[in-house]
Amino acid sequence: MVPGIIANNQLTYQTKSQINFGFDLAFLGNRVMLSANYFNNNSDNIMLFSDEYSSLGFDFYPSNSASLNTTGYELDVFSRIVDKRDFSFDLGLNITNNKTIINDIPGGEHIYKGRGGVEIINRVGERINSFYGYEYDGVFATTEEANQAMLFSDRGLQYKAGDARFLDINEDNIINNEDKILLGSFEPDFYGGLNLNISYKRWSLNSWFQGVYGNKIFNYVRYQNEKMTDLSNQSVKVLQRWQYEGHETVVPKAQWGDPVGNNALSSRWIEDGSYLRLKELTLAYNVGEQFSAFSSMKVFITVNNWFTLTNYLGYDPEFSYSSDIRNQGIDYGTMPVSKQFTVGVRIGL
């Protein structure tokens, strides 16, 4: 005999209320166009698998017990800056800002634990799916410095010279769950794109930039390559590890099994995922109408993902490891987007 599933006959549909305000404007014979929208969405009765008491023999219980609010705006701008007979220059810009805040959740917060010790927290009044961990504050360079701090891990071990230094938020000399803070959300503050189109006689140059700003990423690949707890291959970064008394560095010492917890999830592993990427660039030449036996012919070369401006240390700040929204900001080492070069001829019959 095995226990069945705890039934909830009160489960119902998620409900959503939404308010949108917007306007569209055009000037100078549509040479300048502007579209702006503001939205405010409330989602209620969200089904959540709430933590259940283990004494009942079940881990989770389904219920319509969560709600959240998403607000933001969208802005689209187009302008033909130059409009001459043989030369034109167009600029297009779109930007979106949105923020999702937890309105209600059982117990006030819910923590999801993933691979690599990552913790994702959803807390009432805070942004959705925020990373949850310690504030990393470098490495104890000397034994005297460590003894003055007198910090102990949640495992009861004192931090010594060469160990990581985490901020003791509640000042009780113990680094534990009471000292964890929100380290940012995978949800960006802004995202959007930029289009630049130039034409001169039969030549045209079209470019499309895309980017995001303000999102955070857990760099699991760097975590694996810098943890120094087993015989795994490590990156050259570990050559900067603490090795002797008085050594000032930001990389803790190597320790088998990490007994004190130097590699606990902290701001050390959370990086800024902002980037600006040249997504597409096309240079084309229009041979003209009635070319040979064809009505038209255009020769072009296109480059995709030519370059990316970012401070992210991983392979690529643009990735999607899983369809699970909780894993959207975790970089488990998916393949980065590749540069693509295309040469072609477009013929009109």
Secondary structure, 3 states (H helix, E strand, C coil): CCCCCCCCCCCCCCEEEEEEEEEEEEECCCCEEEEEEEEEEEEEEEEEEEECCHHHCCCEEEEEEEEEEEEEEEEEEEEEEEECCCEEEEEEEEEEEEEEEEEECHHHEEEEECHHHCEEEEECCCECCEEEEECEEEECCCHHHHHHHCCEECCCCECCCCCEEECCCCCCCEECHHHCEEEEECCCCEEEEEEEEEEECCEEEEEEEEEEECCEEEEHHHHHHHCCCCCCCCCHHHHHECCCCCCCCCECCCCCCCCCCCCCCECCCEEECCEEEEEEEEEEEEEEEEECCEEEEEEEEEEECCCEEECCCCCCCCCCCCCCHHHCCEECCCCCCCCEEEEEEEEEC
